[in-house]
Amino acid sequence: MRIQLKIEGGIASFPGLSKPIMIDSDQLPQQESDELKRLVNATRFFDLPTAMGSPSPGAADYRQYTITIQDEGKQHTVHLTDLIEDPDLQALLTYLKARRPAAK
């Protein structure tokens, strides 16, 4: 399973500066790979609509997330906007964001 997470927006955001987070479950330790698959399955990711949530009228500094997952010949992309109400989707997003490389 290959996953890409793009994060845009937020306070002091510079478009194009943030690099996507790329994860290949085959490159993870078995326990981490299993946890990632569990999180993806809990969201029923491949059944989700391509866009979820929208900022409140007048909202500023909100973040937009784009998650793309490729698995077993399938690919699906979901665009999300803060605040994410689905706890399973929030858990997946938290997991993915935690894998962001540290700034140098």
C-alpha positions as CSV (number, residue, x, y, z in Angstrom):
1,M,0.0,0.0,0.0
2,R,1.3,3.4,-1.0
3,I,0.0,6.6,0.6
4,Q,0.6,10.2,-0.2
5,L,-0.5,13.1,2.1
6,K,-0.4,16.7,0.9
7,I,-1.1,19.5,3.4
8,E,-2.0,23.0,2.3
9,G,-3.0,26.2,4.1
10,G,-2.9,27.1,7.7
11,I,-1.2,29.9,9.5
12,A,2.0,31.2,7.7
13,S,1.5,28.8,4.8
14,F,3.7,29.2,1.8
15,P,2.1,27.5,-1.2
16,G,4.3,24.8,-2.8
17,L,6.8,24.8,0.1
18,S,5.3,21.9,2.0
19,K,6.5,18.5,0.6
20,P,4.0,15.6,0.4
21,I,4.4,12.8,3.0
22,M,5.0,9.5,1.2
23,I,4.5,6.1,2.9
24,D,5.0,2.7,1.5
25,S,3.6,0.0,3.8
26,D,6.1,-2.5,2.4
27,Q,9.0,-0.4,3.8
28,L,7.5,-0.3,7.3
29,P,8.1,-2.8,10.2
30,Q,5.4,-5.4,10.2
31,Q,3.6,-4.0,13.3
32,E,3.5,-0.5,11.8
33,S,2.3,-1.8,8.5
34,D,-0.5,-3.7,10.2
35,E,-1.5,-0.6,12.1
36,L,-1.6,1.5,9.0
37,K,-3.7,-1.0,7.2
38,R,-6.1,-1.2,10.2
39,L,-6.5,2.6,10.2
40,V,-7.1,2.7,6.4
41,N,-9.7,-0.2,6.6
42,A,-11.5,1.5,9.6
43,T,-12.1,4.6,7.4
44,R,-13.5,2.5,4.5
45,F,-11.2,4.8,2.5
46,F,-12.0,3.5,-1.0
47,D,-15.8,4.1,-0.3
48,L,-15.3,7.7,0.8
49,P,-16.3,10.6,-1.5
50,T,-13.5,12.5,-3.2
51,A,-14.2,15.7,-1.2
52,M,-15.2,16.0,2.5
53,G,-15.9,19.0,4.6
54,S,-15.8,22.6,3.8
55,P,-14.6,25.6,5.8
56,S,-17.1,27.7,7.7
57,P,-18.1,30.9,6.0
58,G,-15.5,33.5,6.8
59,A,-13.0,30.9,8.0
60,A,-9.4,31.6,7.7
61,D,-6.1,29.7,8.2
62,Y,-7.8,26.3,7.8
63,R,-5.8,23.4,6.4
64,Q,-6.7,21.3,3.4
65,Y,-5.5,17.7,3.2
66,T,-5.2,15.5,0.2
67,I,-4.8,11.7,0.8
68,T,-4.1,9.4,-2.1
69,I,-3.9,5.6,-1.5
70,Q,-2.8,3.0,-3.9
71,D,-3.5,-0.6,-2.9
72,E,-3.9,-3.8,-4.9
73,G,-4.4,-2.1,-8.2
74,K,-6.9,0.5,-6.8
75,Q,-6.2,4.2,-6.3
76,H,-8.4,6.7,-4.5
77,T,-7.9,10.3,-3.6
78,V,-9.9,12.2,-0.9
79,H,-9.7,16.0,-0.3
80,L,-10.4,17.0,3.3
81,T,-10.8,20.4,5.0
82,D,-10.3,21.1,8.8
83,L,-12.2,20.2,11.0
84,I,-12.4,16.5,10.4
85,E,-15.4,15.0,12.3
86,D,-15.0,11.3,11.5
87,P,-12.8,9.8,14.4
88,D,-11.5,7.0,12.2
89,L,-10.4,9.5,9.4
90,Q,-8.9,11.8,12.1
91,A,-6.9,8.9,13.5
92,L,-5.6,8.0,10.0
93,L,-4.7,11.7,9.4
94,T,-2.9,12.0,12.7
95,Y,-0.9,8.8,12.0
96,L,0.1,10.1,8.6
97,K,1.1,13.6,9.9
98,A,3.2,12.0,12.6
99,R,5.4,10.5,9.8
100,R,6.3,14.0,8.4
101,P,10.1,14.4,8.3
102,A,11.5,16.8,10.8
103,A,12.4,20.2,9.4
104,K,16.1,20.8,8.8
